Amino acid sequence: MNPEKIHAIIKARRIDAFLVSNLKNIQYLTGFTGSSAYALITKDRRFFLTDFRYKEQAEREIKDWDIIIQKGKWIKTIYSLIKKSGIKRLGFEVTVSYVFFEILNKSGAALVPLKNLVERLRKFKTEEEIANIKEAVQRAERAFLNIKHLIRIGVRESEIAKRLDEQLKKAGCRKAPFDIIVASGINSSMPHAKFTEKKIESGDLVIIDWGGESNGYFSDMTRTLLIDGSNLSEKKKIYKIVNAAREKALTTAKEGVKTRDIDRSARDVIKKAGYAKFFGHATGHGVGLDVHEAPSISYLNSERISETMVFTVEPGIYLPGLGGVRIEDMVLIQNGIAITLTSLPRELEIIKQR
């Protein structure tokens, strides 16, 4: 990311500097991947603050910033920079704790709260970011294909989740973006179910929601499979409806379209089929350095889709006592249309008993 954009925003907001404390935002601005840092950006300078543990790492990862290795308390270093730089109006991220705000308020500078300043920039992915996200997708898909044979009668949800996590690490993921969801049978009617010791049974719908990682960037996808058995008609029906809703949302997702209109396009398919009350979450969300970030593909959000945005499309139907279906793809807006980044099949797969 070009920090000059932040300098321009600082001048436009009529502040003297902007203090960044969110580590994901710091990584986005500087490239630093450690776990302890602050960034202070003035109208014409950029200061990066960390401690001795990350001195060598910061020198390797960061370019064109003044690196300060603080000693003692963080706040004293920040106070000193505020004074030396003549900062009278200091912007800060509204996500800081109240305790930190109180301490910062003693700096002598007038504090200006800034909401989602860096996050708004993060919505638009660079070529490097897109490459990392694509690799995170590929790693996740390879991991899934390596454990797919385990999805059968008698295997526990926990075993599938454990083996999938192992395969993600083997694929090169340094960490999973979130706790893997493996939900079978009646558990699958809970959108964010935790995996349990339940064994997969005949006729179960099985939802698997997982993601990959590459250089700090994430992917997120969901597939639902059906175990062969009796009384499958409604399960097949809701799968077909969800898949149609996913396809409708993908064709709607174009540059200039409002996010709520993408959500509505998927929701209308499910509503017309009579299952409106069984789809209660948003249709999608942005993915990048965080697995949930802007834009929100929700009926509550009216922003317009723009080129280089990356987000999920994930409609679902969840029937208590029967089970649920969710199909989640990731898309990139490129040349005005949605390009699907995920490649695993979306058509219903019925796993025969062995």
C-alpha positions in Angstrom: 0.0 0.0 0.0 1.2 3.5 -0.8 1.3 5.5 2.5 1.1 8.7 0.5 -2.7 8.1 0.5 -2.6 8.4 4.3 -0.6 11.6 4.1 -3.3 13.0 1.8 -6.1 12.0 4.1 -4.3 13.6 7.1 -4.1 16.9 5.2 -7.8 16.6 4.2 -8.9 15.9 7.7 -7.0 18.9 9.0 -5.1 16.9 11.6 -1.3 16.9 12.2 -0.8 13.1 12.5 -2.6 9.8 12.7 -1.7 7.1 15.3 -2.3 3.5 14.1 -2.7 0.8 16.7 -4.6 -2.0 14.9 -1.9 -4.5 14.0 -3.6 -5.6 10.8 -3.7 -2.0 9.7 -0.1 -1.6 10.6 0.8 -4.7 8.5 -1.2 -3.3 5.6 0.6 0.1 5.8 4.2 -1.1 6.6 4.5 -4.9 5.9 5.3 -5.6 9.5 4.0 -9.0 10.6 5.0 -9.0 14.3 2.7 -8.7 17.3 3.8 -5.5 19.0 3.9 -2.1 17.2 2.4 1.3 16.6 2.6 3.6 13.5 2.6 7.4 13.7 2.0 9.2 10.4 2.4 13.0 10.1 1.9 15.2 7.1 5.4 14.4 5.8 6.9 11.6 7.9 6.2 8.0 8.9 7.3 6.6 12.3 7.2 2.9 13.1 7.5 1.9 16.8 8.3 -1.5 18.1 10.5 -3.0 20.8 13.8 -4.9 20.9 12.2 -8.3 20.2 11.3 -7.1 16.7 14.2 -4.9 15.8 15.8 -7.2 13.2 12.4 -8.3 11.8 11.3 -4.7 11.4 14.5 -3.8 9.6 13.9 -6.7 7.2 10.2 -6.1 6.6 9.9 -2.3 6.6 11.1 0.2 4.1 10.8 4.0 3.9 9.7 4.4 7.6 11.7 5.8 10.5 12.0 2.8 12.8 12.1 3.5 16.5 13.0 0.8 19.0 11.3 2.0 22.1 12.6 1.4 25.6 10.4 1.5 28.7 6.8 2.5 28.3 5.2 2.9 24.9 3.3 5.9 25.8 6.4 7.9 26.8 7.8 7.3 23.3 4.5 8.4 21.7 4.4 11.5 24.0 7.9 12.4 22.9 7.1 12.1 19.2 4.0 14.2 19.6 6.0 16.9 21.3 9.0 16.8 18.9 6.8 16.8 15.8 4.7 19.7 17.0 1.5 17.7 16.8 -1.5 19.7 18.0 -4.4 17.6 16.5 -3.8 13.8 16.7 -6.1 11.3 14.8 -6.5 7.9 16.4 -8.4 4.7 15.6 -11.7 4.4 17.5 -11.0 0.8 18.2 -8.5 1.6 20.9 -9.4 0.6 24.5 -10.8 3.3 26.8 -7.8 2.9 29.0 -5.4 3.6 26.2 -7.6 6.6 25.2 -7.4 8.0 28.7 -3.6 7.7 28.6 -3.3 9.2 25.2 -5.6 12.1 26.2 -2.8 13.3 28.5 -0.4 13.8 25.6 -1.4 17.5 25.2 -2.7 17.0 21.7 -6.3 17.4 20.8 -7.6 13.9 19.9 -9.6 13.3 16.8 -11.4 9.9 16.5 -11.1 8.3 13.0 -13.3 5.3 12.1 -12.3 2.8 9.5 -9.8 5.1 7.8 -7.3 2.3 6.9 -10.1 -0.3 6.6 -11.7 1.7 3.8 -8.4 1.6 1.9 -8.0 -2.2 2.5 -11.3 -2.9 0.6 -9.4 -2.3 -2.7 -6.8 -5.1 -3.2 -3.5 -4.7 -5.0 -2.1 -7.2 -7.4 0.1 -8.6 -4.6 -2.8 -8.9 -2.2 -4.9 -10.7 -4.9 -2.1 -13.1 -5.6 -1.8 -13.9 -1.8 -5.6 -14.4 -1.6 -5.6 -16.7 -4.6 -2.8 -18.8 -3.0 -4.8 -19.0 0.2 -7.7 -20.3 -1.8 -5.6 -22.9 -3.5 -4.0 -24.1 -0.3 -7.5 -24.5 1.3 -8.9 -26.4 -1.6 -5.9 -28.8 -1.7 -6.2 -29.4 2.0 -9.9 -30.2 1.6 -9.4 -32.6 -1.3 -6.8 -34.5 0.8 -9.3 -35.2 3.6 -12.5 -35.5 1.6 -12.4 -39.3 1.7 -13.0 -39.1 5.5 -16.5 -37.6 5.0 -18.4 -40.9 5.5 -20.6 -42.7 7.9 -19.0 -43.4 11.3 -16.3 -40.6 11.2 -16.5 -38.0 13.9 -16.8 -34.3 13.1 -13.8 -33.6 15.3 -11.7 -36.1 13.3 -12.5 -34.3 10.0 -11.7 -30.9 11.5 -8.4 -32.1 13.0 -7.2 -33.7 9.8 -8.3 -30.7 7.7 -6.3 -28.4 10.0 -3.3 -30.7 9.6 -3.6 -30.6 5.8 -3.8 -26.8 5.8 -0.5 -26.6 7.7 1.0 -29.1 5.2 -0.2 -26.9 2.4 1.8 -24.0 3.8 -0.8 -22.1 5.9 0.9 -20.7 9.0 -2.5 -20.5 10.7 -6.1 -21.1 10.1 -8.1 -17.9 9.6 -10.9 -19.2 12.0 -12.0 -22.3 13.8 -13.0 -24.9 11.2 -16.7 -25.8 11.1 -17.7 -29.4 10.6 -21.4 -29.8 11.3 -23.4 -32.9 10.4 -27.0 -33.9 10.7 -29.0 -31.7 13.1 -25.9 -29.8 14.0 -25.7 -28.4 10.5 -28.8 -26.2 11.2 -26.5 -24.0 13.3 -24.7 -21.6 11.0 -21.6 -21.3 13.2 -21.7 -24.7 14.9 -18.6 -26.0 16.7 -17.5 -29.4 15.7 -18.4 -32.1 18.2 -17.7 -35.8 18.8 -20.8 -36.7 16.8 -20.4 -39.4 14.2 -21.6 -38.8 10.6 -24.8 -40.8 10.0 -26.8 -42.0 7.1 -28.8 -39.1 5.5 -26.8 -36.4 7.1 -26.1 -33.0 5.5 -22.5 -32.1 6.3 -21.4 -28.5 6.3 -17.6 -27.8 6.2 -16.5 -24.2 6.5 -12.8 -23.5 6.4 -10.1 -21.2 5.0 -6.5 -21.0 4.0 -3.7 -18.5 4.5 -0.8 -17.0 2.5 1.5 -14.3 3.8 -1.1 -13.1 6.3 -4.0 -13.1 3.8 -6.9 -15.4 4.1 -9.5 -17.3 2.2 -13.0 -18.5 3.3 -15.2 -21.2 1.7 -18.0 -23.6 2.6 -19.2 -26.8 1.0 -22.2 -28.9 2.0 -22.3 -32.6 1.2 -25.1 -35.1 1.6 -24.7 -38.7 3.0 -26.8 -41.2 1.1 -29.8 -42.5 3.0 -33.6 -42.3 3.2 -35.9 -39.2 3.3 -33.5 -37.0 1.3 -36.1 -35.1 -0.7 -36.3 -31.9 1.3 -32.5 -31.9 1.8 -32.0 -32.0 -1.9 -34.6 -29.3 -2.4 -33.0 -26.8 -0.1 -29.6 -27.5 -1.6 -30.9 -26.7 -5.0 -32.5 -23.5 -3.7 -29.3 -22.3 -2.0 -27.2 -23.0 -5.0 -29.6 -21.0 -7.2 -29.4 -18.2 -4.7 -25.6 -18.3 -4.9 -25.7 -18.2 -8.7 -28.1 -15.3 -8.6 -25.9 -13.3 -6.3 -22.8 -13.9 -8.4 -24.5 -12.7 -11.6 -25.8 -9.6 -9.7 -22.3 -8.8 -8.3 -20.9 -6.1 -10.6 -19.1 -2.9 -10.3 -21.4 -0.1 -9.2 -24.1 -2.4 -7.8 -25.0 -1.8 -4.1 -24.0 -4.5 -1.7 -27.6 -4.7 -0.4 -28.8 -5.5 -3.9 -26.5 -8.5 -4.1 -27.8 -9.6 -0.8 -31.4 -9.1 -1.9 -30.9 -11.1 -5.1 -29.9 -14.2 -3.1 -32.5 -13.6 -0.4 -35.3 -13.2 -2.9 -34.6 -16.7 -4.4 -34.8 -18.2 -0.9 -37.8 -16.1 0.0 -39.8 -17.2 -3.1 -39.1 -20.8 -2.3 -40.7 -20.3 1.2 -37.6 -20.4 3.3 -37.0 -16.7 4.1 -37.0 -17.1 7.9 -34.4 -19.8 7.7 -31.7 -17.5 6.1 -30.8 -15.0 8.8 -27.2 -13.9 8.1 -25.6 -11.6 5.5 -24.9 -13.0 2.0 -21.2 -12.2 2.3 -18.3 -10.2 3.6 -14.9 -9.0 2.5 -11.8 -11.1 3.0 -8.1 -10.1 3.2 -5.9 -9.6 6.2 -9.0 -10.3 8.2 -11.4 -13.1 7.3 -14.3 -10.7 8.0 -13.7 -7.2 6.7 -15.3 -4.6 4.4 -17.4 -4.7 2.3 -20.3 -6.3 4.0 -22.7 -7.9 1.5 -25.7 -7.2 3.6 -29.2 -5.7 3.3 -28.0 -3.3 6.0 -25.2 -1.9 3.7 -25.7 0.4 0.8 -22.2 1.0 -0.5 -21.4 0.2 -4.1 -19.2 -2.6 -5.3 -15.9 -1.4 -6.9 -13.1 -2.8 -8.9 -10.6 -5.1 -7.0 -12.9 -5.8 -4.1 -12.7 -9.4 -2.8 -15.7 -10.9 -0.9 -17.6 -14.0 -0.2 -21.1 -15.1 -1.5 -22.6 -17.5 1.0 -26.4 -17.9 1.1 -27.8 -20.7 3.3 -30.9 -22.4 4.6 -31.0 -23.8 8.1 -33.9 -26.0 9.2 -33.8 -27.0 12.9 -34.2 -30.7 13.4 -33.4 -31.4 9.8 -30.1 -29.8 8.9 -28.6 -26.9 6.9 -27.0 -26.0 3.6 -24.5 -23.3 2.9 -22.4 -22.9 -0.2 -19.7 -20.2 -0.1 -17.5 -18.9 -2.8 -15.0 -16.1 -2.9 -15.1 -13.6 -5.8 -12.9 -10.8 -7.1 -14.4 -7.8 -9.0 -12.3 -7.6 -12.1 -13.1 -5.7 -15.3 -16.5 -4.8 -13.7 -17.7 -8.4 -13.0 -17.4 -11.0 -10.3 -14.6 -13.5 -11.0 -15.0 -16.6 -8.9 -11.7 -17.5 -7.1 -12.9 -20.8 -5.5 -13.1 -23.8 -7.8 -14.4 -26.7 -5.8 -17.7 -28.1 -7.3 -21.0 -26.6 -6.2 -23.4 -29.2 -7.5 -24.8 -31.5 -4.8 -22.6 -34.5 -4.1 -24.3 -37.4 -2.5 -21.7 -39.6 -0.8 -22.7 -43.3 -1.1 -22.4 -45.6 1.9 -19.3 -47.7 2.1 
